[in-house]
Amino acid sequence: MMNGYMPLQPEFNCFATYMEQREQFATDNSRVPLLCYEFLTDETFSKPITAIPDGCIDILISCTQKPEAYLYGSVLQRIPLDLLPNTKYFGVRFFPHHLKRTNLSIQELTSNRVPLHDFSKIDFYCIEKIADQGTFADKRELFLREIGERIFSPTPSHLIRYALERIAETKGNISIKDLGLEVNYSSRYLRLLFEEYVGLPPKLFSQITRFQYALQDLLHHRRKENLWDNGYYDQAHFIREFKKFGSLSPKLFLESL
């Protein structure tokens, strides 16, 4: 269950209308952790809305104008999103190993977006029904009922589930060598599994997880000292890796929100 860990997209949270709800979608033999959310974009964008690396997949449905639904793979650096002004969006965030297998690989989604109907053959009427629901709760309920079974599945690999849980448990601070020793598999085999089920190398996924935990700590506590005590070697290491994924120093990132 990833130990309750769910990454943030902090610029989404900056919208005054933002709301979210954690869910667990029940499959045949497990539960899929989800974050459902909704926000309304401003009439005019004074600056573009950006996404940061999170290791997750998001489904975004535009609800105000012509309804459209896209699958967004995790980005590898902070990038602007092509959101429309004055538009309500309903979204669902989840970990990629819970995405059903299709002819589209998880790797193809990384830093990319694809129309949802191209991925799962979900018809336009279904998306329109969700977009037309009056409340966030109704959108959430209809999405889970109408689309959940077509999108989500339990991970067939116990090994990848364990590896991801250990990465979350250690806040991204476990080496791939140590992880391989725990599961008694080679680092090379772990990399192959991650490419298939996560779309990212295990080392990169761990770095993104560590960055996300540090970001959550930064946002929740607005700390000004000891910002590097999230498994980084020192402050310089923390700032360097934060810039790698957030494009700004921690201080400037906070000021940009």
N, C-alpha and C positions, 0 to 999 in steps of 0.2 A: 504493500500500500504506500510505499515511498515515505513511510514514517510521518505522514501529515504534511510533507513538503510539497508546496505548489509555487512555482516561480511567479514573479511579478512582471507586469508591464506598467511601470509607474505613470507614464503619460496618459494611459487610459483612466487611471484613478483620479487624475486632475480635473476631469469633467465634473461639473457640479451635479450632473444627473447620474453619475456612475453608481451602479449597485451590483452586488455579486452574491453568489450562493454556492457553497461547496456541495457536491453531490457524490453519490456512489451508484453507478449504473450496474445493476446485477446482470451478469452473464450466466452461462450454464453452471460454471463451477468457481467463479470468483467475482470480485467487484472491481469496477473500473473507477478510480478517483477522477473527478471532473471539477472544473471551476466554470460555472455559468455566470455570465455578466452582461450588462447592458449599459450603453451610454448614448448621449446625443451630442453630435459635434456642433461647434459654433457655426454661426451664419457665415462668418468669414474667418479664414485661418490667418492669424497674425504670424504664425510660424508653423511649419509642417509637423504633424504628429509622427513621432519616431517609435520604432520597435527596437528592443535590445535582445541579445542572445538569451534564450531561456531553456533550450533543449526540448521544447514542447511543440505540439501542433495546435494551431488555433483554427476554428471554423468561425468565420465572420459572415453574418447575414445582414445586408442593408435592408432596413424595414420601411423607410419613409418614402423614398422614390421607387423606381422600378426595382423590385426585390431581386437581389443576387446573392449567391452564397459561394464562398471560396474557402479552400483549404490553404492555410499558410504554414509552411515549414519554418523551423527555427532559423533565424538569421545568425550570421557569424560575427557581425559587428553592428553598431547602431546605424539604422538606415531609416529614411522617411517612408511612410506608408501612403498609399494612394487612396486615402479616405475622402469621401465627399463632404462638403460643408452642409450644415443644417440637415443632417441625416441621423436617424436612430439606427444603432447597430446592436444586434444580439450576437453574443459570442460564446464559444465553448472551448476551453483549454484542457488538454490532456497530454499524457506522455505517449510518444510515438509507438512504443511496443504494444499499445492497446489498439492500434489501427488494424482493421481487417486487411488480410493479404489480397492484393489485386495485381494486375499487370504493371502497376506503377510502384516502383520501389520507394522505400523511405528516403533513400539517398537523393532521389530525384526531387523530393519536396524541400530539401534543405536550401534555404535562401531563395525559395521560389513560392509561387502560389498557383493553384489549379482550380478551375471551376468544380464545385462539389459534385455536380451531376456528371461530369466527365469521369470522376473517380468512382462513384457508386450508383450511377444511373438513377439518381433521385430526380423525379420530375419537377417541373417548375411549379405546378399546383401545390405541391407539398411545401415548398419554400414560401410561396405566397400565403398559404394558410398560417404558417408560423409568423410571418411578418405582420399579418393582419390582426394577430391577437392583441387585445388591449393592454394587458399587464405583463410585466416581466415574468411573474409566476406562471401565467398561462403559456407564454412562449416557451419557457423552460419545460413545462409538463408536456406540451405537444412535441417539442423537439425530441425529448427522451422517448416518447411513445412511438412517434412516426419514423424517426431516423436512427435512434440508438442501436437497434439490432442490425442495421445495415452498415454501421460505421465501426462499432466497438466489438472487440473480442478479447477473451483471456489470452495471455501470452503462452504459447505452447512450450516455451523454454523456461524451465525452473531456474536454470543457471542465470539467464539474463535478468530475471526477476530478483534473484538474490543479489546479483552484482549491483543493480540499480538501487536496491534498498541499502546496501552497504555504503554506496557512494553518498546517498542522502543522509544516512546515519552519521557518517563521519564529516558531513558538510563539505564533501569534495576533497577531503584530505586523506585519501588512501591511495597509495601508489598502485599502478596496474600490476607490478611485480608481486606486491603483497596480496592483492586481490586474487591473482592467479594461484598463489600458494594456498590461499584459503579454500578455493574451490577445486584445487588439484588439476588445473588446466593451464596450458601455456598462455603467455601474453598474446601470442599470435592468434590462437583460437578465440580468445576473448575479443580481439579486434575484429575478427570475422563476424562474430555474433553481433557486436555493436553496429557494424556496418549494415547488417541485415535488419535488425530490429529497432535501432535507434537512429541510424543514418549519420552518426558522428563517431569518430574514434573515442575509445573510453577515456583517454587522457584529456581530450578536448571537452568531453561531456563533464568530466570531473572539474575542470577549470571553470566551466560555465556555472556549475552547481556552487562552487566556492564563491564565485563572483555574485551569484544571486543571494546567497546567505549573507555575504558582507553588505550587499545593497539593502536587504531587508533590515539588517541591524542599523545601518546608516539612516534609513528612512524612519524607522520606528523610534530611534533614540536621539536622532540629530546630534550624534556624538562628534566631538571636535578633537578628541585625543584617543590614542591607542586604536586607531582605525584599522591597523594591520593585524590585530590579534584574532583573525579568523583563519589561521593556518598559513599565513604568508610569512616569509622569512623575516621581513622587516617592512618599514613604511615604504621604502622605495619599490620593493617588490609588489606591494599592494597597489600603489598608485600606477605602476607600469601595467599590471594586469587589468586594473579597473579601466584605464584608458584604452586598452586593447578591445574591450567589449563595450564600454560606455562612451568612448571617443573623447571624454572629458575627465579631468581630475575629479575625485569625489566631491570636493568643495564646489567646483563649478557645475557639476551635475546637479547637486542639490539646488543651486541658485537658478538653474535652467527650468526647474519644474514650476 
